[in-house]
C-alpha cells in the first residue's frame, strides 16, 4: 500500500512535465507497467478524478496562465496539447464561463 502513492506521484509528475504530449490512459499504463484498472483506481482513490480529467484541468490551467501572459489563443491551444481549436474554445468556455479570446481581452 505504501508504494501506491509513490507510484501516483511518479505518474502525476510525468503528466505535469508532458501535459502537452500524449498522456492517454494507454500511454500511462504502458509507461508505468500498470493495468488501466489500477491507474483509474489510483486516481479515484487519491485524487478523486480520472486521469483524463486531471490532464484536462492541467491543460486548462496552463492555458489560462499563458493567456494571462499575453500569448495568442491559437498558440496557447496547441502549446497546451489541444489538437482541435474549436474543441479548445468550447472546453475553455465550459470550464471558465468565458471564451479564451474574451478572457484574454478582459485582462487588457
N, C-alpha and C positions, 0 to 999 in steps of 0.2 A: 504493500500500500504506500509506503514512503516514496517509492520510485515514481509513482504516478504523477504527483505534482511536478517533479523534476522533469519528467518527460513532457508534460504540458508546457512547462517553461521553455523547453527547447523548441517545441512546436510553435508556440506563440512568438518566440524570438525569431524563428525562421520566417514566419508570416510578416512580422513587423519590419524585417530587413528587406523583404522581397514582395511587398504588397502589390506592386505594380506588375508583377510577373504572374505566371500560372501557379496559383496556390489552391488548386482544386482539391477536393477530398481525396481523389485518386492519387494526385501528386504527393500529398502529405502522407498518405498511407504507404506509398512506395518508398518515400524518402526516409520515413521513420520505422519502417518494417512493422506496421501495426494494421489490424483489420479496421474496416470502416466503422464497425460497431464499437470498437474500443475508442476510436477517435471521437465519435459522436458522444459516447458516454463520458469521456474526459471533459469535453467542452460543456456538456449539460450539467455535470456534477459540480465542476469548479468555477465555471464562468456563466452558466445559465443561458447560453446561446449556442447555436450551431456554429461550426467553423465558417460557413459561408456568411452568416450574419456578422460574425466577428470581423471577417475580412472586409465586408461591405462597410461596416462602421469605421474601420480604419481608413479605408479609401475615401470615404466622405469627409472624415475629419481632416485628412491631409488636403483634400480638395478645398475645403473651406479655408484652411490655413494659407494655401497658395493663392487663392483669390484675394485674401486679405493683404498679401504681399504685392498685388497688382498684376499677377500673371493673367493671360487671356483665358477665357473659358475653354476654348478649344485645346490649348496646350495643357491646361490642368486636366481636362478629360483624359487625354491619352497618357499623361505623366502619372496619373493615379491608377492606371490599369483598366480603365473602361475602354472597351473596343468599339462601342457604338455611342455616337454623340447624342442622339435623341434619347437613348436609354439613360445616359448620364444626367441629362437635364431633368427628365421625369423622376429619376431616383432622388436627385438632389432636392427637387421641389417637394416630393413626398416626405422626405425626412425633415427639411427645414422650413417648409411652407412658402418658399420663395425660389424663383429660378436662379441659377448661378449668375447669370448676367445682371439681374436686378440686385442680387446680393452684393456683387462687386460694385455696382453703381451706387448702392446705398452707403458704401464706405467712403466715397469721394466727397 
